[in-house]
């Protein structure tokens, strides 16, 4: 492949062929708890991770294989699923959700259903990891060039005060439940924010707001704020698939995958036993010492059952398609491989989660009476050798109170342009915390 010497060329067709052949291989026989996977024995996991993740292992990312555990939904989310899921359906074209109130829209997936992929992706939209609201404080992403045993050299470090979201429908733990009355007038399904940038100084104050509408024909309202010019600008939906800077994340892939389902044609490729990192047993992920710091390793991975969905955008896009690998219990994208317009693998996204009753062992505020998933790390690497690796929260965060999920930590006032401007001009967030 001409993009980067030494990188492995993967086409979308080859990746899809691997997915379809999944059931023909005895996956569990290839690894066992206690195995440690490095570039030297990477072939053991070639069929157990996505092509993008396999490329990473070949170039230094390591995997500690542990026993599989069950991931349970939060009890309020489970109750809402039992109460409301029977009334949920898709429109005849399979694109739009009808009758949804709260919980998982489609708790039973029939692989022979022609709309199985659409239902899986709507389950992802209303996933159990956070049904009401969330606030991650001290979000941190580093940029570096990656490679096998490459010395760590930080090219850029971006620190952001808050990564937060607020759902107006599907609420299960915090009033108003199950629907915020504002939804009836605004039509906004959920709101998300990332602001203010604290470092580097040249980007201080930058922020982004996103509102997702339930109307399938109404595109997201996306506002970008510049701390330097103190001006807002509205972005088109197509701009949400453009990466910003070296190895950057685009807004459609924050927290795994966050596209608007109606803007894609989905195809179900099957269910497969694969490795994924759903419980690393700690609240802050490690910087990988063997791939230039471009991923999180060594961390714990388990054999999981993953749904594999092929997503093709309906709009003008940098990518011809993306393959999304979702954990069937957590409804969360563990890998997303993006392919360029020539059908070649271009970007690999990988997620690391933790399953616990609090974000960090010594958290004293955000504590739950049950276990839930917390996103602790993610990474975006492309075949040119550049990467962004993110920490949820930053290893340098001044407090271990980082994730606030379904606790009412944010409300709709946070998702207003004036709130973003105020935070950009004066502090860590709206409240100055």
ZITA-V157878 format. One record per helix or strand of 3 or more residues. SS is the DSSP state (~ for helix, > for strand). FROM is the first residue (numbers start at 1). TO is the last residue. If there is no record, write none. Layout:
BEGIN
((SS:FROM:TO) (SS:FROM:TO))
END
This chain:
BEGIN
((~:12:20) (~:22:24) (~:27:30) (~:39:45) (~:51:58) (>:63:66) (~:75:87) (~:116:125) (>:133:145) (>:156:167) (>:169:171) (~:183:186) (>:188:199) (~:201:203) (>:207:213) (>:221:226) (>:231:235) (~:237:241) (~:251:253) (~:261:263) (>:264:277) (>:299:313) (>:321:327) (>:332:339) (>:344:358) (>:367:382) (>:386:392) (>:403:405) (~:412:415) (~:417:426))
END
